[in-house]
Amino acid sequence: MTPVAKRAAIIAATALLCLPAISTSIAAEAYPDQPVRLVIPYPPGGALSITGAIITASAEPHLGQPMVSLIRAGGGGAVGATFVANSKPDGYTLLLGDPSINVIRPVLEKLPYNASDFVPIARITHSPFVFVANKDAPFSTASEMAAYAKANPGKLAYSSDNVNGWTYTAFELFKKAAGVTMRGVEFGGGGPAVTNVLGGNTMAYAGVPSVVKDHIASGGLKAICVSDKERYKPLPDVPTCAEGGVDVQWGAWIGVFGHKDIPADRLDKLKHAFAGLTKDEGFRTLMGRINADLAYMNASDFDASLQADAKSLR
């Protein structure tokens, strides 16, 4: 072999050795190169499905690919969470989570998944609860609802999501503060829960503003109180629960999670995409239309908040 031919052979061999690294680098840079699924773990009509629909409609400019909602309801959110925990850790299947799925239930129950199966990407919203009642309910304030429950033990039935869900927790706090008993009826999610209180099958409900505010405005539901230290600005005429005579302070967030084993470079892209999404004026406008309270928190701060919440339950 001539010196020139030998040199050419060495260059060709070196190029072949570099191909896997180049291919790997290109593959990493290309993520995502297909639609990303956002798993909604509750039935349609609740806060997560409404929020999820806006996220998926607005995410493409920030993600570089379409995002699609995938409803996997059942088991109080456990079906959807387990689906994501068992998915390929490739960054193409994410979970829209909440305190019940990602904190409360994993601490208090034995489930097919663990809180540690997920890595936080971003908190999107944080809202107080608004206690509401059917428009024909025989009470209109927190103290009147407590008095009715005390005078009629077990008769006051309220719509609940699931045991250890966020509505369940809100009413447990109300019952403890008021020293009364009530009967919760589980419907598996906010959509069917609010439908049943609207239809008179139950008397009360506690939901985030994105689910109940429009029903209050239309007169289908009457607002009882807000579970916060101060009055909720979009509902200035609704007293806090403490003002109504029953001191309940409890809020709920909605956040995005990924599989714990998502490659670091893909996770970084997701974090960046959701940070950009929450600053997007179009997204913010749509979230405002559903009365959602945007409260973005980056992955690191969100993780610290989750750990603190879980510690408080143990």
C-alpha positions as CSV (number, residue, x, y, z in Angstrom):
1,M,0.0,0.0,0.0
2,T,1.4,3.4,-1.0
3,P,1.8,6.1,1.6
4,V,-1.1,8.1,0.1
5,A,-3.4,5.0,0.1
6,K,-2.3,4.2,3.7
7,R,-3.2,7.7,4.9
8,A,-6.6,7.6,3.2
9,A,-7.3,4.2,4.9
10,I,-6.4,5.7,8.3
11,I,-8.7,8.7,7.7
12,A,-11.6,6.5,6.6
13,A,-11.2,4.3,9.6
14,T,-11.1,7.3,11.9
15,A,-14.3,8.6,10.3
16,L,-16.1,5.3,10.8
17,L,-15.0,5.3,14.5
18,C,-16.5,8.8,14.9
19,L,-19.9,7.9,13.3
20,P,-21.5,6.5,16.4
21,A,-20.6,9.5,18.5
22,I,-21.8,11.9,15.8
23,S,-25.0,9.9,15.4
24,T,-25.6,9.9,19.2
25,S,-25.0,13.6,19.3
26,I,-27.4,14.3,16.5
27,A,-30.0,12.1,18.1
28,A,-29.7,13.9,21.4
29,E,-30.0,17.3,19.6
30,A,-33.1,16.2,17.7
31,Y,-35.2,15.4,20.7
32,P,-38.1,15.6,20.5
33,D,-38.6,14.4,17.0
34,Q,-42.2,13.2,17.5
35,P,-45.2,14.3,19.5
36,V,-44.9,14.2,23.3
37,R,-47.8,12.7,25.3
38,L,-49.1,14.5,28.4
39,V,-51.0,11.9,30.5
40,I,-54.1,13.2,32.3
41,P,-54.9,10.9,35.2
42,Y,-58.5,12.0,35.8
43,P,-61.8,12.0,33.8
44,P,-62.6,15.0,31.5
45,G,-64.1,18.1,33.0
46,G,-61.8,18.5,36.0
47,A,-59.0,21.0,36.7
48,L,-56.3,18.7,35.3
49,S,-58.0,17.9,32.0
50,I,-58.9,21.6,31.4
51,T,-55.3,22.7,32.2
52,G,-53.9,19.8,30.2
53,A,-55.9,20.8,27.1
54,I,-54.4,24.4,27.2
55,I,-50.9,23.1,27.8
56,T,-51.1,20.7,24.8
57,A,-52.6,23.4,22.6
58,S,-49.8,25.9,23.5
59,A,-46.6,23.8,23.9
60,E,-45.5,23.2,20.3
61,P,-43.6,26.5,19.8
62,H,-41.6,25.9,23.0
63,L,-41.1,22.1,22.5
64,G,-40.6,22.0,18.8
65,Q,-43.1,19.2,18.4
66,P,-46.9,18.8,19.1
67,M,-48.0,17.7,22.5
68,V,-51.1,15.6,22.9
69,S,-53.3,14.9,25.9
70,L,-53.8,11.2,26.8
71,I,-56.5,10.6,29.4
72,R,-55.8,7.5,31.6
73,A,-58.3,7.9,34.3
74,G,-59.1,5.4,37.1
75,G,-58.0,4.5,40.6
76,G,-58.1,8.1,41.8
77,G,-55.3,9.0,39.4
78,A,-53.3,5.8,40.1
79,V,-53.9,4.3,36.7
80,G,-52.4,7.3,34.9
81,A,-49.5,7.7,37.3
82,T,-48.7,4.0,36.9
83,F,-48.9,4.2,33.2
84,V,-46.2,6.9,33.2
85,A,-44.1,5.1,35.8
86,N,-44.1,2.0,33.5
87,S,-43.4,3.9,30.3
88,K,-40.1,4.2,28.4
89,P,-37.9,6.8,30.1
90,D,-37.4,8.6,26.8
91,G,-39.1,11.9,27.5
92,Y,-42.1,11.3,25.3
93,T,-44.6,10.4,28.1
94,L,-45.2,13.0,30.8
95,L,-47.6,13.2,33.7
96,L,-49.8,16.1,34.7
97,G,-49.8,15.6,38.5
98,D,-51.3,17.1,41.7
99,P,-50.8,16.8,45.5
100,S,-53.0,13.7,45.7
101,I,-51.1,11.7,43.1
102,N,-47.6,12.9,43.8
103,V,-47.6,13.5,47.5
104,I,-50.6,12.5,49.7
105,R,-51.4,9.1,48.3
106,P,-47.9,7.8,48.0
107,V,-47.2,8.7,51.6
108,L,-50.5,7.3,53.0
109,E,-51.2,4.3,50.8
110,K,-49.5,1.3,49.1
111,L,-49.8,2.0,45.3
112,P,-48.5,0.5,42.1
113,Y,-46.1,3.4,41.9
114,N,-43.9,5.5,44.2
115,A,-43.5,9.3,44.3
116,S,-39.8,8.7,43.5
117,D,-40.8,7.2,40.1
118,F,-41.2,10.7,38.8
119,V,-39.0,13.7,38.5
120,P,-40.5,17.2,38.7
121,I,-40.3,19.4,35.6
122,A,-42.4,22.5,36.5
123,R,-45.2,23.6,38.7
124,I,-47.8,25.3,36.6
125,T,-50.6,26.5,38.9
126,H,-51.4,27.0,42.6
127,S,-54.9,27.8,43.8
128,P,-57.0,27.9,46.9
129,F,-60.1,25.8,47.1
130,V,-63.6,27.3,46.9
131,F,-66.2,25.5,48.9
132,V,-69.5,25.6,47.0
133,A,-73.0,24.3,47.4
134,N,-75.9,23.4,45.2
135,K,-78.0,26.5,44.6
136,D,-80.9,25.0,46.5
137,A,-78.8,23.8,49.5
138,P,-80.2,25.0,52.9
139,F,-77.0,26.8,53.8
140,S,-75.0,29.7,52.3
141,T,-72.0,30.3,54.6
142,A,-69.3,28.1,56.3
143,S,-70.9,28.4,59.7
144,E,-74.4,27.6,58.3
145,M,-73.0,24.5,56.5
146,A,-71.3,23.4,59.7
147,A,-74.5,24.0,61.7
148,Y,-76.5,22.0,59.2
149,A,-74.1,19.1,59.3
150,K,-74.1,19.2,63.1
151,A,-77.9,19.2,63.3
152,N,-78.2,16.4,60.6
153,P,-75.3,14.0,61.2
154,G,-74.4,12.1,58.1
155,K,-77.1,13.8,56.0
156,L,-74.9,16.3,54.3
157,A,-73.4,14.5,51.3
158,Y,-70.6,16.2,49.4
159,S,-69.0,15.4,46.1
160,S,-65.4,14.0,46.6
161,D,-62.8,12.9,44.2
162,N,-61.2,9.9,46.0
163,V,-60.0,9.0,49.4
164,N,-56.8,11.1,50.1
165,G,-57.6,13.2,47.0
166,W,-57.5,17.0,47.2
167,T,-61.2,17.5,47.6
168,Y,-61.3,14.7,50.1
169,T,-58.5,16.5,52.1
170,A,-60.3,19.9,51.9
171,F,-63.4,18.4,53.5
172,E,-61.5,16.5,56.1
173,L,-59.9,19.8,57.2
174,F,-63.4,21.4,57.2
175,K,-64.9,18.6,59.3
176,K,-62.0,18.7,61.8
177,A,-62.2,22.5,62.1
178,A,-66.0,22.6,62.5
179,G,-66.2,19.4,64.6
180,V,-68.9,17.9,62.4
181,T,-69.5,14.8,60.3
182,M,-70.4,14.7,56.6
183,R,-70.7,12.0,54.0
184,G,-68.4,12.1,51.1
185,V,-69.4,10.5,47.8
186,E,-66.5,9.6,45.5
187,F,-66.7,10.3,41.8
188,G,-63.1,9.7,40.7
189,G,-62.4,13.3,39.5
190,G,-63.5,16.9,39.5
191,G,-65.6,16.7,36.4
192,P,-68.1,14.1,37.6
193,A,-67.9,15.5,41.1
194,V,-69.0,19.0,40.2
195,T,-71.7,17.6,37.8
196,N,-73.3,15.7,40.6
197,V,-73.4,18.7,42.9
198,L,-74.9,20.8,40.1
199,G,-77.5,18.1,39.6
200,G,-78.5,18.0,43.2
201,N,-77.2,14.5,43.8
202,T,-74.9,15.9,46.5
203,M,-75.1,19.2,48.4
204,A,-71.5,20.6,48.4
205,Y,-68.1,20.4,46.8
206,A,-64.7,22.0,47.1
207,G,-62.9,22.8,43.9
208,V,-60.3,25.0,42.4
209,P,-61.5,28.2,40.6
210,S,-60.9,26.8,37.1
211,V,-63.6,24.2,37.8
212,V,-66.2,26.2,39.9
213,K,-65.9,29.9,39.2
214,D,-68.0,29.9,36.0
215,H,-70.7,27.8,37.8
216,I,-70.8,30.4,40.6
217,A,-71.1,33.2,38.0
218,S,-74.0,31.4,36.3
219,G,-75.8,30.7,39.5
220,G,-75.6,27.0,39.3
221,L,-73.5,26.9,42.5
222,K,-73.3,29.3,45.4
223,A,-69.9,30.0,46.9
224,I,-69.5,29.2,50.6
225,C,-65.9,30.2,51.4
226,V,-62.3,30.3,50.1
227,S,-59.6,28.2,51.8
228,D,-57.0,30.8,52.1
229,K,-55.6,33.4,54.5
230,E,-57.0,36.3,52.4
231,R,-60.0,36.7,50.0
232,Y,-59.4,35.4,46.5
233,K,-59.1,38.5,44.3
234,P,-61.2,37.1,41.3
235,L,-64.0,36.4,43.9
236,P,-63.8,39.4,46.2
237,D,-67.3,38.9,47.6
238,V,-66.6,35.4,48.8
239,P,-65.3,35.3,52.4
240,T,-62.4,33.2,53.6
241,C,-63.5,30.1,55.5
242,A,-62.1,31.7,58.6
243,E,-64.3,34.8,58.1
244,G,-67.2,32.4,57.7
245,G,-66.5,30.8,61.1
246,V,-64.5,27.6,60.0
247,D,-60.8,28.2,59.6
248,V,-59.6,26.0,56.7
249,Q,-56.4,26.9,54.7
250,W,-55.6,24.5,51.9
251,G,-54.5,24.9,48.3
252,A,-53.7,22.7,45.4
253,W,-51.1,22.9,42.6
254,I,-50.9,21.3,39.2
255,G,-47.4,20.3,37.8
256,V,-45.7,18.4,35.1
257,F,-43.6,15.3,35.8
258,G,-41.4,13.0,33.8
259,H,-40.1,9.5,34.3
260,K,-37.3,9.5,36.8
261,D,-34.8,8.0,34.3
262,I,-35.3,10.5,31.5
263,P,-31.8,11.4,30.1
264,A,-30.5,14.6,31.6
265,D,-30.2,16.4,28.2
266,R,-33.9,15.7,27.4
267,L,-35.0,16.6,30.9
268,D,-33.2,20.0,30.5
269,K,-35.0,20.6,27.3
270,L,-38.4,19.9,28.9
271,K,-37.6,22.2,31.8
272,H,-36.6,25.0,29.4
273,A,-39.7,24.4,27.3
274,F,-42.1,24.6,30.2
275,A,-40.3,27.7,31.6
276,G,-40.9,29.4,28.3
277,L,-44.5,28.1,28.1
278,T,-45.5,29.8,31.3
279,K,-44.2,33.2,30.0
280,D,-46.1,32.8,26.7
281,E,-48.8,35.5,26.5
282,G,-51.1,33.3,24.5
283,F,-50.9,30.5,27.1
284,R,-51.3,33.0,30.0
285,T,-54.4,34.4,28.3
286,L,-56.0,31.0,27.8
287,M,-55.2,30.1,31.5
288,G,-56.8,33.3,32.6
289,R,-60.0,32.4,30.7
290,I,-60.4,29.3,32.8
291,N,-59.7,31.2,36.0
292,A,-56.5,29.3,36.7
293,D,-53.9,30.8,38.9
294,L,-50.5,30.6,37.2
295,A,-47.7,30.0,39.8
296,Y,-44.7,28.7,37.9
297,M,-42.0,27.0,40.0
298,N,-38.8,25.6,38.4
299,A,-37.9,22.0,38.9
300,S,-35.5,22.5,41.7
301,D,-37.8,24.7,43.8
302,F,-40.7,22.4,43.0
303,D,-38.8,19.4,44.1
304,A,-37.9,21.0,47.4
305,S,-41.6,22.0,47.9
306,L,-42.7,18.4,47.2
307,Q,-40.2,17.0,49.7
308,A,-41.4,19.4,52.4
309,D,-45.1,18.5,51.8
310,A,-44.3,14.7,52.0
311,K,-42.3,15.2,55.2
312,S,-45.3,17.0,56.8
313,L,-47.5,14.0,56.2
314,R,-45.2,11.4,57.8
